[in-house]
Amino acid sequence: MIGFTLGLKHALDSDHLAAVATLATGTASLPRALKHGAMWGLGHTITLLAVGGTVLVLGRVIPQVASDVLELIVGLVLIWLGVDVLWRVRKLHTHPHRHDDHPAHLHVHQHDRPEGSSTHAHAHPVVPPRRALVVGMVHGLAGSAALVLITVQAIASPFLGVVYMLIFGLGSMVGMSLVSMCVAVPLHLSKHRAFRIEWLMMAAAAASLFVGVRILFNAGAALGLV
């Protein structure tokens, strides 16, 4: 229960919230947003088990320098995610269209058709779930050192340590899915309304850039780069 609860709490870390918020802005579909959060948690769990399990079995501690380098990578990934969202905001526009015999309504999305086109026969770009998986794996690498140290101190058996990390990972998957849904709900509600969804997207991008720069600076300072 402690491992599952800490996994839920782990999903609320600022860098995790920033990452999942930017990923969730890539879709207004609630099932797809739920999948994004789950894929992030799965990627996080995969690397956590791979690195943490190896450390537990070998009885070694991840060097602090390696941990700082991984944090540096996390900062870069968050900055990239923020810039990606801003790029998608730049391509957003609103136009009226109708579905079959339903009344015409406003729709806010991005595509390459001319502004004002009333047809809806086109694909909407979405953030692929595999991106959430990769981002989660990067975060799992960066967070594995601290979690393994806590686990080693509390659990003597490597097997029980791996089981603990599995339960922790399950908690992070549930937590990230809920966070992703919280971001996707207003996007979903705004699909057929003249709602400024770019404000939410820009807020997610700003948060990702801020947290990314902060992590980048702290990790760079720890490595003596700044």
N, C-alpha and C positions, 0 to 999 in steps of 0.2 A: 504493500500500500504506500509506503514511503517513496519507493522508487517510482511508482506510477504518478504520485502527486508531484514529486520533484520534476518528472518529465513534463507534466502539464505546466508547471511554473517555468520550466526551462524554455517553453515556447513563447513566454512573455518577455524574454530578454530583448533589449532594445535592437540589437542587430538582427535577431530573428524576426521580430515584428516588422522591421523595415524591409527585410528581404521578402517576406511573404506578402506584405502589402503591395509591393511593386509587382510581384507575380500575379496577384489577384486582380490587379487593374487590367490585365490582359484579356479578361473575359467578363461578360455580364451574366453568364450561365451559372446558376447556383451549383448544379452537379459538377460542372467542370472546375469551379472554384474549390469545391470540396476535394476533388481529385488533386488539384495543385497542392493544397495543404498536406494531404496524405502522402503525396510523392515527395514533398520536402522532408517530411518526417521519416519516410522510408530511406531516403538518401542519407539523412543524418544518422539513422540507426545502422545502416550498412557499414559506413566508415568507422563509426564508434565501436562496433563489434569487431571489425577487422583490426583496427589499431589497438583498441582497448583490450581485446581478447589476447592479442599477441603479447602485449605488455604484461598482462596478468599471468599468462602461462610462463613467460620467460623471467618474470620477477624483476623486470627492469623499469626504470622511470624514463619518460620521454624528456629529452634534454630541453632546458628552458629556451635555448636558441631556436630549436626546431619549433617550439610552441609559438615563439614570437614571429617567426617567418610565416607560419600558418595564419596567425592573426593578421599579418600584413596582407596576405592573399585575400582574406575575408573582407578587409577594408576596400581593396581594389574591386572585388566582386560587387560590393554594395554601391560603389561609385558607378560602376558600369550599369547596374540595374537602374539606378536613378536617372542616368543619362538616357537609357533606353526608353524609360517611361516619358521623359520630356520629348523625345523624338516622336513617340506615338501620339502625344498630345498635339504636336505640331501638325499632324496629318488628320486630326479630327475635324469633322464638319457636320452640320445639321441639314437634312433635307426632308421634304414630305414624300411619302409613298403609301401605297395601300397593299394589303394582302387579300387576294381574291375579291370577295364582295364586301369586305369590311371597310369602314370609313377611312379616309386618308388621315395619316397622323405624322408627327415629326419623329425622325429617327436620328440618333447621334451615333456615328461610328466612323471608321476610317476605311477607305478603299481608293482605288486609282481611277474611278469613274469621275466625270466632270461634276463640279458643284451644281446642285439643283436638279440632278437626274432623278426622275421619279421611279425608275425601275429598281427592282430589288433582286434581280437575277445576277448576283455576284457573291463572291466569298468574302467573309469578314476575317481579316488577319487576327489570329489569337496566339497567345503565348503557349507554346507546346508544353505538355506536362514533363517531358524529359528535361526541360530547362530547370524546373523546380527540383527534379531529382538530383541534377548536377550541383545546383546551389546548395541543396541540403547536404550533399556529400562533402562539399568544401567546409560548411559550417561544422559538420561532424568531426572533421579532422582537427579544426581549431579548438573544439570544445572537449576533445577526448582526454587531453592531459589532466585537466583539473578533475574531471569525473573519475578517471582511473585512480588518481591519488586518493580521492575520498573513498572509493570502493576498496582499494587495497588496505587502507587503514581500518575499515569497518568489517571486511569479510576476508577470512583467511583462505577459504577454498576458491581456487580459480573458477571451478564450475559454477559455484553459487554467484561469483562475481559476474560471469557471463549472463547468467539468468537474470541477475539484477539489471544489467544493461539492456537486456531484451525488454524487461518490464518498463524501464525508464524510456526506452525508445518508443514503446507503445503509447505511453503517456504523452510524449512529444508529438506523435502522429495525431492523436486525438486533439491535443491543444492547437496544433498548427491548422488542422482542418477547421476548427471553430473560428480561429483568427481569420483565416481566408474567407470563410462564409460571412463574417462581420463586415469585411471590406466589399465583398461582392453584392451584398443585399442592396445598398443604395444604388450601385451600378445597375442591378437588375430592375429596380423600381423606376429608374430613369430611362429605360430603353425606349419607351414610346412617349416621352415627355420632353419638353424643351428645358431640361434641367442641365445645369452647367457641370457635367460630370468631370470636365477637365480640372475643376477646382480640386476634387478629391484626388485625381491622378497626380496633379502637381504637388499636393500636400504629401502624398506617398513618396514622390520623387525627392522632394526637399528633405524629408525625414531620412531617406536612404543615403542621400549625399552627405547630410550632416553627420550621421552615425558612421558612415564609411570614412569620411575625412578624420573624424575623431579617433577611430580605431587605427587608421593609417598613421596618424601622428604619434599615438601612444606606442604602437609597435615599432615605428621607426626610431623613437627615442630609446626604447629598450634595446634596440640593436645598434644604437650609436650612429644612426643615419641622419638624425636631426639634432 
